[in-house]
Amino acid sequence: MNGLKITGLAATIASIVFAGYALAADGKKEPIKPAAKDHPLDEIWSGYHFTTKETKAMQDDDFANPGMTWFDIGETNWSKKDGEAGKSCASCHKPSDMKGVAARYPIYDDKLKKLVNIEERINNCRKVNMKAKPWKYDSNDMLGMAIFVNAQSRGMTRNVKVDGPAAEHFKKGKEFYYQRRGQLDMSCAHCHEKYYGQKIRMNVLTQGQSNGFPVYRLKWQKPGSLHRRFKGCNKQVRAKPFKTGSPEYLALELYLAWRGNGLTIETPAVRN
């Protein structure tokens, strides 16, 4: 698994420092103080903090983490030639070239004249460079490649830029986050800003941070994209969801990434 196989004492040490957090005496990850002065939260927590100790242990052990199965799919596809051009990802890149990508995406692409996340970048490379068919957002191939790419930045600090041409999309994402919608007349902020840490039925509400996506959800019994999670949230408030890859969800993804600046990349994270 390209640099991610760690055994013995090194594995034990890695499980402690691997995510880039300071650890308190009780083993809980410390919160991060937001760097942005206009951040709506006094401190930001990864979803890791709100999950069960059993789920944490599953995420921390690469051999127990079920998301690593899709990492293997991505690693296999990395060198697999596809499309009319007869190319693979490996034809142009080394996996190490992806280090830091997840920490700064989504970005505004000047050439494409639009906001691009990692899934969009993967499909653009497939269409333009490989002359291959694009993958569906939550197909095993896309999930595997997105996890493989994101995992190269595991432990790195998220630092998404929202100025310049990205500013317009950031504004739209923020508006989406606070807009009431659906029959329940609720916004993202109602759950993830006002009441995080409290229970809704048997689930603990988190801050809705995106630093672990694509995540393996025990509820889904497979990984899922951030946009799949958006659709699920929209359905829960009885609102019509947008399509995965829509401009609305891309803008929201950028805003969420900014809210999580300072957290570290955990892909593939495991959540309940």
Secondary structure, DSSP 4 states (H G I P E B T S, - for coil): -TT----HHHHHHHHHHTT---B-TTSPBPPB--SSTT-S-SSB--GGGGS-HHHHHHHH-TTT-TTHHHHHHHHHHHT--BTTTTB-GGGT--GGGGTTHHHH-SEEETTTTEEE-HHHHHHHHHHHTS--PPPPTTSHHHHHHHHHHHHTTTTPBP----SGGGHHHHHHHHHHHH--BTTTTB-HHIIIIISTTSEETTEEP-----TT-SEEETTTTEEE-HHHHHHHHHHHTT-PPPPTT-HHHHHHHHHHHHHTTTSB--SS-EE-
